[in-house]
Amino acid sequence: MKVIAFVGSARRRHTCNATARFLDNLRSMGDVETEIVFLSDYHLEICRGCKLCTDKGEELCPLQDDRDALLAKLFAADGVVFATPNYSYNVSGRMKVFLDRLAFALHRPRCFGKAFTSIVVEAIYRGREIVKYLDFVAMGLGFNVVKGSLVKSLEPLTEKVRAANEGKIDRQSRKFYETLVKKELPAPSILKLLMFRWGRTSMRLMLDASFRDFTYYEQAGWWTADYFYPVRLGPLKRAVGRMVDGAVARRIKRQNPPKPVAGG
Ligand SMILES: Cc1cc2nc3c(=O)[nH]c(=O)nc-3n(C[C@H](O)[C@H](O)[C@H](O)COP(=O)(O)O)c2cc1C
């Protein structure tokens, strides 16, 4: 199995070290191949917001850079880590550029059954929100998310902080390994189910075949599916799903909003 960590710091310091420890742990647990990808080693342009990727297809992105090489690694991996320092209470700029460039896959998720986790490194505070953010993005991509960890790096590092950091990474790597090998397609939470039903019913009624999202959902059989993948829903979730589909359809019929235009 292959696990790739995308690192959003250009320095080989705390973010790199925490990530390396995490990957070392995985390799010691089983047959896992690992790779660290430093985003700073790749040429990634900033998204211009033309929406060609989301509306018409990611292959139409006008930016000529290393995006496709990074995406090929991301989508081929069995497990993925996003590791970033806290910069001004957010992910690093490099990491954000990377996330924007794969935003089309939030419209058209594809990472089902694969494991994800995040590592955020900070000197002082507010990294917890960044962990939540990265984990939420990964959920949108379809991953099985193992809650990320927050590592402290204010120097000089005391022995106590170093041990706490290492303990967090070690626990996280054990949980991640379990998720990685299971390759589960779990029943969705109510929130995930709601997001799927709301999104697919809106797309079915609002878009047409000129949108890549529409053809992607159609080809995946998602117009009539219970969820992104075959799953047994209990009576409560089945009822919630039907309710959301119905509520979205009624709202669109009532409000009759203008249809979006691809590329608009
Ligand atoms: C531009 C910049 C902004 C930063 N902003 C924050 C911040 O908002 N909160 C925080 O706790 N640490 C902040 N830091 C500290 C870094 O998160 C910390 O030094 C971290 O260890 C950097 O990762 P690295 O060691 O992998 O380079 C900032 C550092 C830089 C360079």
The ligand as an SDF file (V2000), in Angstrom:
LIG
                    3D

 31 33  0  0  0  0  0  0  0  0999 V2000
    4.5170   33.5250    7.8860 C   0  0  0  0  0  0  0  0  0  0  0  0
    4.3500   32.7820    9.1850 C   0  0  0  0  0  0  0  0  0  0  0  0
    3.1500   32.8890    9.8640 C   0  0  0  0  0  0  0  0  0  0  0  0
    2.9770   32.1860   11.0440 C   0  0  0  0  0  0  0  0  0  0  0  0
    1.7700   32.2900   11.7000 N   0  0  0  0  0  0  0  0  0  0  0  0
    1.5640   31.5850   12.8370 C   0  0  0  0  0  0  0  0  0  0  0  0
    0.3070   31.6530   13.5000 C   0  0  0  0  0  0  0  0  0  0  0  0
   -0.6090   32.3430   13.0820 O   0  0  0  0  0  0  0  0  0  0  0  0
    0.1290   30.9150   14.6200 N   0  0  0  0  0  0  0  0  0  0  0  0
    1.1140   30.1240   15.1190 C   0  0  0  0  0  0  0  0  0  0  0  0
    0.9010   29.4850   16.1330 O   0  0  0  0  0  0  0  0  0  0  0  0
    2.3170   30.0280   14.5030 N   0  0  0  0  0  0  0  0  0  0  0  0
    2.5600   30.7430   13.3750 C   0  0  0  0  0  0  0  0  0  0  0  0
    3.7770   30.6590   12.7340 N   0  0  0  0  0  0  0  0  0  0  0  0
    4.8040   29.7590   13.2580 C   0  0  0  0  0  0  0  0  0  0  0  0
    4.8700   28.4520   12.4760 C   0  0  0  0  0  0  0  0  0  0  0  0
    3.6310   27.7900   12.4720 O   0  0  0  0  0  0  0  0  0  0  0  0
    5.9110   27.5340   13.1080 C   0  0  0  0  0  0  0  0  0  0  0  0
    7.1710   28.1840   13.1190 O   0  0  0  0  0  0  0  0  0  0  0  0
    6.0510   26.2010   12.3830 C   0  0  0  0  0  0  0  0  0  0  0  0
    6.9470   25.4020   13.1000 O   0  0  0  0  0  0  0  0  0  0  0  0
    6.5670   26.3670   10.9710 C   0  0  0  0  0  0  0  0  0  0  0  0
    6.6910   25.1070   10.3660 O   0  0  0  0  0  0  0  0  0  0  0  0
    8.1180   24.5070    9.8960 P   0  0  0  0  0  0  0  0  0  0  0  0
    8.9310   24.3400   11.1440 O   0  0  0  0  0  0  0  0  0  0  0  0
    7.7900   23.2400    9.2190 O   0  0  0  0  0  0  0  0  0  0  0  0
    8.6900   25.5230    8.9610 O   0  0  0  0  0  0  0  0  0  0  0  0
    4.0050   31.3660   11.5610 C   0  0  0  0  0  0  0  0  0  0  0  0
    5.2030   31.2670   10.8510 C   0  0  0  0  0  0  0  0  0  0  0  0
    5.3740   31.9520    9.6740 C   0  0  0  0  0  0  0  0  0  0  0  0
    6.6970   31.8140    8.9270 C   0  0  0  0  0  0  0  0  0  0  0  0
  1  2  1  0
  2  3  1  0
  2 30  2  0
  3  4  2  0
  4  5  1  0
  4 28  1  0
  5  6  2  0
  6  7  1  0
  6 13  1  0
  7  8  2  0
  7  9  1  0
  9 10  1  0
 10 11  2  0
 10 12  1  0
 12 13  2  0
 13 14  1  0
 14 15  1  0
 14 28  1  0
 15 16  1  0
 16 17  1  0
 16 18  1  0
 18 19  1  0
 18 20  1  0
 20 21  1  0
 20 22  1  0
 22 23  1  0
 23 24  1  0
 24 25  2  0
 24 26  1  0
 24 27  1  0
 28 29  2  0
 29 30  1  0
 30 31  1  0
M  END
$$$$
